[in-house]
């Protein structure tokens, strides 16, 4: 397929440096394939998400320092005694 692209100067310079005797067409197509593959791989990754362990919030009131510290102690005990 023939088409006309306007390539930014910095991109054209990088393509020319990478060409090493190969045609600009081949280098550009290779770069586009690599970029498209990377873009598709990004889309396939599932978004990372976390949620409450039992469906209820772990700390009801973040303004309560005592409650936050108590929850932290419970977690520390659970993980270090298992």
N, C-alpha and C positions, 0 to 999 in steps of 0.2 A: 504494500500500500504506500502510495506517495502522499506526503503531507508536508506542510511548511510549519516549522517551529521556530519561535524566537527564543534563543537560549541566552541566558544572562552571561555577561562577560566572564565572571569568575567560574561559572560552570563550564563554559567553553574552554577556558584555559586548563582546567583540571582534566577535561576529556582529552585535550591535546597532549598533556603530559603523560596521561595513561596510555595513549595510543601506541607508542613504541613501534612504529612502522605499520600498525594495522589501520584499516580505514576508519574514518570518523563514524561511519554508519555502523560498523561492527561494534565499536567501543560504546557508542550511544545505546544500541539495542541491548548490549550486555548489561550496562548500567541500569537501564530501565527495567530489565527483567529482575535484577537483584533488588531494586527498589520496590517493585510491585510485589515480589515474594515477601519482603520484609513487612510491607503494609498489610498484606493478607494474613500473615502470621500474627500481627498485633491484634487484628479483629477477631481471630479465633480464640484468643485467650479469654477464659471466663473471668469476669470481674471478681476481685477479691472482696469478700464481705464477711463480717462477723456478726453474731447476734448473741443474745442472752442464752445461757446454757439450758435453762429450764423454762424459758418463755417469760420469765419475770425479771425485772431489773435487779441487778445485783445490789446496788446501793440506792436506797430510796431518796436520800437527801445528801447531796454533795456538800451542802453547807455545814453539815455535821462532821467535824473533824473526828470525833470519837467513833462515829459509825464507819467512816472511811478506814481508820486505823484498825478497827475490829475486823472488818472484812479482809483487810490485808493480812492480818494475823491468821485468820481462818484459812486463807489461801496458802500461806506459808506452811502452816501445819499440815494441810492436805497434801501438798506436793512433796514435803520433806519426810513424811512418815509412810508414804506409799511403797 
